[in-house]
């Protein structure tokens, strides 16, 4: 894991999620990877590397980021 894991993260930003009286800071990671395991272009190794990198980033930055969303780039 490392820079290679992040190579499929094409855009990253934070947003705020509001649920009832609860506010969460969310890291949004936009990726060029297919996230559909049934898709023919799904790359399990690359996807798992990105997932692990995002989880580690959120853990490392838990004081400022509550959770993360990984979303595919929209065509």
C-alpha positions as CSV (number, residue, x, y, z in Angstrom):
1,X,0.0,0.0,0.0
2,X,1.1,3.6,-0.4
3,X,1.2,5.9,-3.4
4,X,0.1,3.1,-5.7
5,X,-3.1,2.6,-3.6
6,X,-4.0,6.2,-4.0
7,X,-3.3,6.3,-7.8
8,X,-6.9,5.4,-8.5
9,X,-8.2,8.3,-6.3
10,X,-8.9,10.9,-8.9
11,X,-10.6,13.5,-6.6
12,X,-10.7,13.9,-2.9
13,X,-12.8,16.4,-0.8
14,X,-14.6,16.6,2.4
15,X,-18.3,17.3,3.0
16,X,-20.6,17.3,6.0
17,X,-23.3,14.7,6.4
18,X,-26.4,15.7,8.4
19,X,-28.6,13.1,10.1
20,X,-31.2,14.4,12.5
21,X,-29.0,16.3,15.0
22,X,-25.8,14.6,14.1
23,X,-23.1,16.1,11.9
24,X,-20.3,14.0,10.4
25,X,-17.3,15.1,8.4
26,X,-17.0,12.8,5.4
27,X,-14.0,12.2,3.2
28,X,-15.2,11.6,-0.4
29,X,-12.9,9.7,-2.6
30,X,-13.8,9.6,-6.3
31,X,-12.1,6.7,-8.1
32,X,-11.7,5.4,-11.7
33,X,-12.1,1.9,-10.4
34,X,-15.2,-0.2,-10.9
35,X,-16.7,-0.8,-7.5
36,X,-19.1,-3.4,-8.7
37,X,-17.6,-6.9,-8.0
38,X,-19.7,-8.4,-10.8
39,X,-18.4,-6.0,-13.4
40,X,-15.9,-7.5,-15.9
41,X,-13.4,-4.6,-15.3
42,X,-13.5,-5.0,-11.5
43,X,-9.9,-5.1,-10.2
44,X,-10.1,-6.7,-6.7
45,X,-6.5,-6.1,-5.8
46,X,-6.6,-2.4,-6.7
47,X,-10.0,-1.9,-5.1
48,X,-8.9,-3.6,-1.9
49,X,-5.7,-1.5,-1.8
50,X,-7.7,1.7,-2.2
51,X,-10.2,0.6,0.5
52,X,-7.3,-0.2,2.9
53,X,-5.6,3.2,2.2
54,X,-8.8,5.1,2.8
55,X,-9.5,3.2,6.1
56,X,-6.0,3.9,7.3
57,X,-6.3,7.6,6.3
58,X,-9.6,7.9,8.3
59,X,-8.1,6.2,11.3
60,X,-5.0,8.4,11.2
61,X,-7.2,11.6,10.9
62,X,-10.0,10.5,13.2
63,X,-9.9,13.9,15.0
64,X,-11.1,15.7,11.8
65,X,-12.7,13.0,9.6
66,X,-15.5,10.8,10.9
67,X,-16.1,8.5,7.9
68,X,-15.5,8.1,4.2
69,X,-17.4,7.5,1.0
70,X,-15.7,6.0,-2.1
71,X,-17.6,6.7,-5.3
72,X,-16.9,6.0,-8.9
73,X,-16.3,8.8,-11.4
74,X,-19.4,9.6,-13.2
75,X,-19.2,9.1,-16.9
